[in-house]
Amino acid sequence: MIKTLFIILLCAILSACHPVDIQQVDIAAPAQKRSALKVGTLYGPQIYLNSELGETGFDYEMAQRFADYLSLPLEMIPYTDRKALFKALKDNDIDIIAAGIAKTPNRSQQFKLGPTLYKVNQVLVYKEGTPEPKDIGTLSGEITVMANSSSVNTLTQLQKDYPELIWNQVSDKDNEELFALIAKGELNYTISDSNSLLINQRFLPELRAGMILEEKVEVVWLLPPKDSDRLMSQLLAFWHKEKRAGTLEHLNEKYFGHVKRFDYVDTRAFIRAIDNILPEYRGMFEEYAGELDWRKLAAASYQESHWNPTARSPTGVRGMMMLTRPTATYVGVDNRLDAEQSIRGGAYYLKDMLDRLPESIPDSQRVWFALAAYNIGLGHVEDARRLTESMGMDPSAWRDVKKVLPLLQQSKYYKQTRYGYARGSEAVHYVDSIRRYYDTLVWVDNQTKQMEIIEENDSIEVIAEEAPINTNVSAQQP
C-alpha cells in the first residue's frame, strides 16, 4: 500500500514539474512528420503568380520566408476554386492557406486564424461611364460575387439593414474574371477588396471603386482547426520576428505602395501604346537591357518620353530616354533623337547607376534606387539615404527612403545635405509610375502567352479531329 502511494506521489511530482511535456510531444508530432511546408493559395498579382521570372506575390514571399524559418522546402499549391481550397485545409492536404483571405466570423469558427497581414476595405466595383452607385439598397443592376468569398459575408451583414438586397454567387469564375466582365459591361457590379481593385485597374482601367461597404477588414492566413497548435506557435514566433525586421512593411510597399495613384486617361493611353507603338521598339529594349528585365527599361522609357523618339523638354533633355547633353556624351550618344542610340545610352546609364549603388541595397530593390538616381541624380539619392539613416530608418530599404526623398524640397532638411535641394517627391512619383507601367507590361505578356497556349491547344485538337482514322489495321500490329 505504501509502495503504491509512493508511486502515485512520485508521478504527481513529476507531472507538476513538467506539466506540458506530454502535450508538447503530441503537438510536435505532426511537425516531425512534415517533409515540406504545403501552402494552399489562389492565383492573383498580389497573392501568387508563377511566370518566366519565377514565383512572386505577397503571400508567396511570406510563405517562402516561413518555410525557411522552419528549415523546410516550400510546396506552393495553387487552387482555382475556394471551396476546394478550404476543403483541402480541413482534410489536412495542406498545412496553411495563404491567399489574401479576409477574416470573417464564419472562417473564425471553421479554422485557426494567423495574425493580420494587412487591412483592406470592401468596395463596390462598377464600370467607368455608368452612373456611380449611391445607395446599396437601390442599385440599378445585379451584384455578382464569388461563392465562398468574404464578399458573401459582407452582403449577408448588409442584408440585415437592406432586406431587399440580393446577389448572384458564382463558383466558376475568380476575382479577375469578374473584373473583366465588369470592364466589358457584361456584369453590373461586384465586390472586391480595395488592394485587389487598385492592382487590377492597371490592366482594366474601366474599373471604378464605388461606395465602401466594409472598412479595415483583416487579411490573414488560415490553419487547420485541429492538430495545428505547434504550427500556430511557430507562425506567431516567425511573425513577431518578421514584423520587427520590417518585412511586412517592405512587402506592403512592394506590392501595394505604388498602386494608390490611379489615372484613367494615362492608363488607357499606355495600354494603347503597348499595342501601337511598343512593337517597333521592343527589340531594342530587349537587346540593350542586358541582365535587367527589358520591361523595366521600356517602362522607364515610357515614363520619360511616352516612347516618342523626338520628345523634347524645356529643360533640354531629349529622345526616348530623355538624356541630357552631358549624359549623352558620357554614354557615347551623338544623336539623342535616334531611338536606338537613346535606348542604348539610357540602358548604359541606368546600369551605371545600379553598379554605383552601395552593396547594402538588396538586389530586389536596387533598380528602384537606380531609377530615382536616373531622375534626380545619385548624389541626391545618397543625401536621402543619409537623412533616412539619421531618422532611425533603413537607408537600404526603398520603403523608407521614398518617405524621406520629398524632404529634400524643404530647407530644414536639404541644408543638412551635401547636394542641397532636389525634387524628391517627383522622384518618388517617377519610380512609382515606372513600377505601375512595368506591372502592366508583365500582365500583358502573361495574357499573350496564355492566349498562345490556348490557340496552340485548339489547333492540336483541330488536327486530331481532322486526322483520318485508319480502319485497315493489320492483325499482326500490337
C-alpha positions in Angstrom: 0.0 0.0 0.0 2.8 2.4 1.0 4.7 1.5 -2.2 1.6 2.3 -4.3 1.1 5.6 -2.6 4.8 6.4 -3.2 4.5 5.7 -6.9 1.3 7.9 -7.2 3.0 10.7 -5.3 6.2 10.5 -7.5 4.1 10.6 -10.7 2.2 13.7 -9.4 5.5 15.4 -8.5 7.0 14.7 -12.0 3.8 15.8 -13.6 3.8 19.1 -11.7 7.4 19.7 -12.6 6.9 19.1 -16.3 3.2 19.9 -16.9 3.5 20.3 -20.7 5.9 17.6 -21.7 3.2 15.2 -22.9 1.3 17.9 -24.7 4.4 19.2 -26.4 5.2 15.7 -27.7 1.6 15.5 -29.1 1.7 18.9 -30.7 5.2 18.4 -32.2 4.3 15.1 -33.8 2.7 16.5 -36.9 5.6 18.9 -37.5 8.1 16.0 -37.2 6.3 14.1 -40.0 6.2 17.2 -42.2 8.7 16.9 -45.1 7.7 20.2 -46.7 5.5 23.2 -45.9 2.4 22.7 -48.1 0.7 26.1 -48.7 -2.6 26.3 -50.5 -3.1 29.5 -52.4 -5.1 31.3 -55.2 -3.7 33.0 -58.3 -3.5 36.7 -58.2 -0.9 39.5 -58.8 -0.7 40.3 -55.1 -1.1 36.7 -53.9 0.8 34.2 -56.1 2.0 34.1 -59.7 4.4 31.8 -61.5 6.0 33.1 -64.7 9.3 33.0 -66.5 10.6 35.4 -63.9 9.8 32.9 -61.1 7.3 32.9 -58.4 6.0 36.2 -57.0 3.4 37.6 -54.7 3.0 38.9 -51.2 1.7 35.6 -49.8 4.3 33.6 -51.7 7.2 35.7 -50.3 5.9 35.4 -46.8 5.3 31.6 -47.2 8.9 31.1 -48.5 10.3 33.0 -45.5 8.2 30.9 -43.2 9.4 27.7 -44.8 13.0 28.9 -44.5 12.3 29.7 -40.8 11.1 26.1 -40.3 14.0 24.7 -42.4 11.6 23.0 -44.8 11.2 23.2 -48.5 8.1 25.2 -49.7 5.4 23.5 -51.7 3.1 26.1 -53.1 -0.2 24.6 -54.3 -2.5 26.9 -56.2 -6.2 26.2 -56.4 -8.8 27.7 -58.8 -11.8 27.0 -56.5 -12.1 28.5 -53.0 -14.4 25.6 -51.9 -11.7 23.1 -52.8 -9.1 25.2 -51.1 -10.9 25.3 -47.8 -11.7 21.6 -48.0 -8.0 20.8 -48.6 -7.2 22.5 -45.4 -9.9 20.7 -43.4 -8.7 17.4 -44.9 -5.1 18.2 -43.9 -4.0 18.0 -47.5 -2.2 21.4 -47.0 -0.8 23.0 -43.9 -1.8 26.6 -44.4 -3.9 28.8 -46.7 -2.0 31.9 -47.8 -4.2 33.5 -50.4 -5.2 37.1 -49.4 -8.1 35.7 -47.4 -10.2 38.1 -45.3 -11.1 37.4 -41.7 -14.8 36.7 -41.3 -16.9 35.3 -38.3 -17.6 32.1 -40.3 -13.9 31.5 -41.0 -13.0 32.2 -37.4 -15.3 29.3 -36.4 -14.0 26.9 -39.0 -10.3 27.5 -38.9 -7.5 28.9 -36.8 -6.5 32.3 -37.9 -3.0 33.7 -38.1 -2.0 37.2 -37.3 -3.0 40.1 -39.5 -1.0 40.6 -42.8 -2.7 43.9 -43.7 -6.1 45.5 -43.8 -8.4 46.4 -46.7 -11.8 47.9 -47.4 -14.5 46.0 -49.2 -15.7 48.2 -52.0 -18.5 48.0 -54.7 -17.0 47.9 -58.2 -18.6 49.2 -61.3 -17.7 50.3 -64.8 -16.4 53.7 -65.9 -19.1 55.6 -67.8 -22.1 54.1 -65.9 -23.9 56.0 -63.1 -22.0 56.0 -59.8 -23.9 53.9 -57.3 -25.0 56.0 -54.3 -27.1 53.6 -52.2 -26.6 49.8 -51.8 -30.3 49.4 -51.4 -31.3 51.0 -54.7 -28.8 49.7 -57.2 -29.8 49.8 -60.9 -28.4 46.3 -61.6 -27.3 43.0 -60.0 -24.3 42.3 -57.8 -22.2 39.2 -58.7 -19.7 37.8 -56.3 -17.6 34.7 -55.9 -19.0 31.9 -53.8 -17.2 31.2 -50.6 -15.6 34.7 -50.7 -15.7 37.4 -47.9 -18.0 39.4 -50.2 -20.8 37.0 -49.3 -20.3 37.7 -45.6 -20.3 41.5 -46.3 -23.5 41.2 -48.2 -25.1 39.0 -45.6 -24.4 41.6 -43.0 -25.8 44.4 -45.2 -28.9 42.4 -45.8 -29.9 42.8 -42.2 -30.4 46.6 -42.9 -31.5 46.1 -46.5 -33.8 43.1 -46.6 -34.4 43.5 -50.3 -30.7 43.2 -51.1 -30.0 40.2 -53.3 -26.9 39.0 -55.2 -25.6 36.2 -57.5 -22.9 33.8 -56.4 -20.7 32.1 -59.0 -18.3 29.3 -58.4 -16.8 29.0 -61.9 -15.1 32.4 -62.0 -12.3 34.1 -60.0 -11.9 37.7 -59.0 -10.1 38.8 -62.1 -12.7 37.2 -64.4 -15.4 39.1 -62.6 -13.4 42.3 -63.1 -13.0 41.6 -66.8 -16.8 41.1 -67.1 -17.4 44.4 -65.3 -15.0 46.2 -67.6 -16.8 44.7 -70.7 -20.2 45.8 -69.4 -21.4 42.2 -69.1 -21.9 42.5 -65.3 -23.2 45.5 -63.3 -21.4 45.2 -60.0 -19.1 43.1 -58.0 -17.4 43.5 -54.6 -13.6 43.5 -54.1 -11.0 44.3 -51.5 -9.5 47.7 -52.2 -6.0 46.5 -52.9 -7.1 43.9 -55.5 -9.1 46.6 -57.3 -6.2 49.1 -57.3 -3.9 46.4 -58.8 -6.3 45.4 -61.5 -7.1 48.9 -62.5 -3.6 49.0 -64.1 -4.8 46.3 -66.5 -8.5 47.2 -66.7 -8.8 51.0 -66.3 -12.5 50.9 -66.9 -13.0 49.6 -63.3 -14.2 52.1 -60.7 -14.5 52.0 -56.9 -17.9 52.8 -55.6 -19.0 53.0 -52.0 -17.1 51.4 -49.2 -19.2 48.5 -47.8 -16.9 47.4 -45.0 -13.8 49.1 -43.6 -10.5 47.8 -42.4 -11.1 44.1 -43.0 -8.1 42.0 -41.7 -6.3 39.7 -44.2 -5.0 36.6 -42.6 -3.6 33.1 -43.1 -5.7 30.1 -42.2 -4.6 27.0 -40.3 -6.4 23.7 -39.8 -8.9 23.7 -36.9 -7.2 20.6 -35.3 -3.7 19.4 -34.7 -2.1 22.7 -35.7 -1.1 24.2 -32.2 2.6 23.6 -32.8 2.4 25.2 -36.3 0.5 28.2 -34.9 3.1 28.7 -32.2 5.9 28.6 -34.8 3.9 31.0 -37.0 3.4 33.5 -34.2 7.1 33.4 -33.4 8.0 33.9 -37.1 5.5 36.7 -37.5 7.0 38.6 -34.5 10.5 38.2 -35.9 9.5 39.4 -39.4 7.4 42.3 -38.1 10.4 43.5 -36.1 12.6 43.2 -39.2 10.2 45.3 -41.2 9.4 42.5 -43.7 5.6 43.1 -43.6 6.1 46.8 -44.2 8.5 46.1 -47.0 6.2 43.7 -48.8 3.2 46.0 -48.3 5.2 48.8 -50.1 6.4 46.4 -52.7 3.0 45.1 -53.8 0.7 47.9 -52.8 2.7 51.1 -52.2 2.9 52.1 -55.9 -0.7 51.4 -57.0 -2.5 54.1 -55.0 -2.3 56.7 -57.7 -4.6 55.8 -60.5 -5.0 57.9 -63.7 -7.7 56.5 -66.0 -6.6 58.6 -69.1 -2.9 57.7 -68.6 -3.6 54.0 -68.1 -5.7 53.8 -71.2 -3.1 55.7 -73.2 -0.4 53.3 -72.0 -2.3 50.2 -73.0 -2.9 51.6 -76.5 0.8 52.4 -76.7 1.7 48.8 -75.9 -0.3 47.7 -78.9 0.5 50.5 -81.4 4.0 51.9 -80.5 5.9 49.3 -78.4 6.3 46.6 -81.2 8.5 49.0 -83.2 11.0 49.4 -80.3 10.6 46.2 -78.2 13.6 44.5 -79.9 15.8 47.4 -79.0 14.7 47.3 -75.3 15.4 43.6 -75.3 18.8 43.9 -76.9 20.2 46.7 -74.7 18.6 45.8 -71.3 21.3 43.2 -70.6 20.6 41.5 -67.3 17.9 43.9 -66.5 14.3 42.9 -67.3 13.7 44.7 -70.6 10.2 45.7 -69.4 11.7 47.8 -66.7 13.8 49.6 -69.3 10.7 50.0 -71.5 8.6 51.3 -68.6 11.3 53.9 -67.7 11.4 55.0 -71.4 7.6 55.4 -71.4 7.7 57.5 -68.3 10.4 59.6 -69.8 9.0 60.2 -73.4 5.9 58.0 -73.9 8.1 56.2 -76.4 8.5 59.3 -78.6 12.0 59.3 -80.1 11.8 63.0 -80.9 10.5 64.1 -77.4 11.9 67.3 -76.1 11.5 69.1 -72.8 12.0 72.8 -71.9 15.0 71.8 -69.7 16.9 70.4 -72.7 16.5 66.6 -72.2 15.6 64.8 -75.4 14.8 61.4 -77.0 13.3 58.1 -76.0 15.3 58.1 -72.7 15.3 61.9 -72.3 19.1 62.2 -72.0 20.8 65.5 -71.1 23.6 66.6 -73.4 26.3 65.8 -70.8 24.8 62.4 -70.1 24.6 61.6 -73.8 28.3 62.5 -74.2 29.1 60.3 -71.1 27.3 57.2 -72.6 28.6 57.8 -76.2 25.3 59.0 -77.8 25.9 61.6 -80.5 22.2 61.9 -81.7 19.8 61.9 -78.8 16.8 61.8 -81.2 17.9 58.5 -82.7 15.7 55.9 -80.9 18.2 53.1 -80.9 21.1 55.3 -79.7 18.9 56.8 -77.0 17.7 53.4 -75.7 21.3 52.1 -75.7 22.6 55.1 -73.9 19.7 55.1 -71.4 20.3 51.4 -70.6 24.0 52.0 -70.1 23.4 55.0 -67.8 20.8 53.0 -65.8 23.3 50.1 -65.4 25.9 52.6 -64.3 23.6 53.8 -61.6 23.0 50.2 -60.5 26.7 49.5 -60.3 27.5 52.6 -58.3 24.8 51.9 -55.6 26.1 50.6 -52.2 26.2 46.8 -51.9 24.0 47.1 -48.8 20.9 47.7 -51.0 19.2 44.3 -51.8 19.1 43.1 -55.4 15.3 43.2 -55.3 15.3 46.9 -54.6 18.4 48.2 -56.4 16.6 49.1 -59.6 14.2 51.5 -57.7 17.1 53.4 -56.2 18.8 53.4 -59.6 15.7 54.9 -61.3 15.4 57.5 -58.6 19.1 58.4 -59.3 18.4 58.4 -63.1 15.7 61.0 -62.3 17.4 63.4 -59.8 21.0 62.2 -59.7 22.9 59.7 -57.5 24.1 62.4 -55.2 20.6 63.4 -54.1 19.7 59.8 -53.6 22.7 59.4 -51.3 21.7 62.5 -49.5 18.2 61.0 -48.9 19.8 57.7 -47.7 21.9 59.6 -45.1 18.8 61.5 -43.9 16.9 58.2 -43.7 19.6 56.7 -41.5 19.7 59.8 -39.3 16.0 59.4 -38.7 16.4 55.8 -37.5 15.1 54.2 -40.6 16.8 51.8 -43.1 18.8 53.6 -45.8 18.9 50.5 -47.9 15.1 50.0 -47.9 13.2 51.7 -50.7 10.0 51.9 -48.5 11.9 54.1 -46.0 13.9 56.2 -48.5 10.8 57.1 -50.5 9.4 58.6 -47.4 12.4 60.8 -47.0 13.1 61.9 -50.6 10.3 64.6 -50.6 12.1 66.2 -47.6 14.9 67.3 -50.0 12.5 70.0 -51.1 12.4 71.6 -47.6 15.2 73.9 -46.5 15.1 72.4 -43.0 16.4 69.2 -44.4 18.3 69.9 -47.6 20.5 72.4 -45.9 21.9 69.4 -44.0 22.8 67.6 -47.2 25.8 67.7 -49.5 24.0 68.3 -52.8 21.2 70.5 -51.5 17.7 71.0 -52.9 16.1 68.3 -55.1 12.6 67.5 -56.3 12.4 64.4 -54.2 8.6 64.0 -54.5 9.0 63.9 -58.2 11.5 61.1 -58.0 9.1 59.1 -55.8 6.2 59.6 -58.3 8.6 58.8 -61.2 9.6 55.4 -59.7 6.0 54.6 -58.7 4.8 55.3 -62.2 7.5 53.1 -63.7 6.6 50.3 -61.4 2.9 50.5 -62.5 3.9 50.5 -66.2 6.2 47.6 -65.6 3.4 45.6 -63.8 1.1 46.3 -66.8 3.7 45.1 -69.3 4.2 41.9 -67.3 0.5 41.3 -67.2 0.1 41.9 -70.9 2.9 39.5 -71.7 1.3 36.8 -69.5 -2.1 37.3 -71.1 -0.5 37.0 -74.6 1.3 33.8 -73.6 -1.9 32.3 -72.2 -3.7 33.1 -75.4 -0.9 31.5 -77.4 -1.2 28.3 -75.3 -4.9 28.2 -75.8 -4.6 28.7 -79.5 -1.9 26.1 -79.8 -4.1 23.6 -77.8 -7.1 24.4 -80.0 -5.1 23.8 -83.2 -3.8 20.5 -81.9 -7.4 19.5 -81.2 -8.5 20.5 -84.7 -5.7 18.5 -86.3 -6.7 15.5 -84.1 -10.3 15.8 -85.2 -9.4 16.2 -88.9 -6.9 13.3 -88.9 -8.3 10.3 -90.9 -8.9 7.2 -88.9 -7.2 4.1 -90.4 -9.7 1.3 -90.1 -7.5 -1.2 -92.0 -5.3 -2.3 -89.1 -3.1 -5.3 -89.6 -3.9 -8.2 -87.3 -0.2 -8.6 -86.6 0.0 -5.0 -85.2 0.5 -5.0 -81.4 
